[in-house]
């Protein structure tokens, strides 16, 4: 299943690009994003948390990179933007043995 490309006019898109987390040109998360998300997932696993709510590692990854430089409203927009991107990546890695 192919998900639609993220909306480059979304309020979070420019901030994510400026932070080096998302490429508007490619419509894909960057290596920096993947690294932050992997570290967040590793932290959750080390705590013994194995929930399926992807918002928690997304928030942790965003906080690692952006810290307290964003407002709560911006954080909500960022999570709203990245959740379908992460879900699409998760779906792809579940079905693609080369991903």
N, C-alpha and C positions, 0 to 999 in steps of 0.2 A: 504494500500500500504506500503510495507516494503522498506525502503531505504538502500542502501549498507552501510557497516561499513566504518567509516572514515579511510583514509589511514594513518597508523602509520608512514610511511616514509615521510609524508608531512612535509615541513620545520617548520610548526608551532606546530606539535604534541608534540615534546619534551619540548618546552617552555611552552605550556599549562599544560603539566604534572608537570613540575617543579614548576609552579605557583599554583598547586593544583586545577586546573580548569577542567582537563580532565584526565580520567584514561585510559591509553593505554591498560592495562590488560583487562578491561571491555568493552572498546570501547564506553564509556558513559561519559557525563559531570558529574562533582561532585556536591555535595550539595553546595559547595562554589560557583561554577558557577551559579547554580540555584538561590542562594541568591542574587548574584550581578546582575543577569539578572532581577530578580523580582524588585529589588530596582530601576534599570534603567527604567523599564516599569512604575513603580509607579511615578517616577519623570516626565516622559513624560505625563502621564495621568494628573498629577497635573498641568502641564503647558497647558493642553487642547489640546495636540497633540495626534491624534489618527490615524496616518499614518500606512500604511501597510508595509512599508520598514523596515524589521527586522534588517537591518545593523545598524541603529541608536542605538537601545538599546544594540546591541552586542558591538558596539564601546564604549558606555558609561560603560558597565559592564567591558570590558577589561581595560578601563582607570581607573576605580575605583580600580581594583586589581593591575594593572601593572604601573599605573601612566605614567610618561615620560621615563620609563626605556627601552622602545622599540622604534625602529626607525619607520619611516613611512612605509618603505618596510616590516618590520616585522608585523606592524599593519595590513597591507593589507593581508599578509599571514594568520594572525590569524583570521581575519574576513572571508576570503575565506574558511578556515577550519571549522569555527563554524557555518556559515550560513546554510549549509545543515543539520547540527546537530540540530540546533534550529528549522528549518523548519520541520524536521522529528518529533521533539517533539511536535510542534504545531499541526501537522496533527494527531498525536496519541491522543492528549488531546481533539481534536475536535470530535473524533469518539469513544473514550473509556471512558465510564462514570466513571470508577474507577481510571483514571489517572489524 
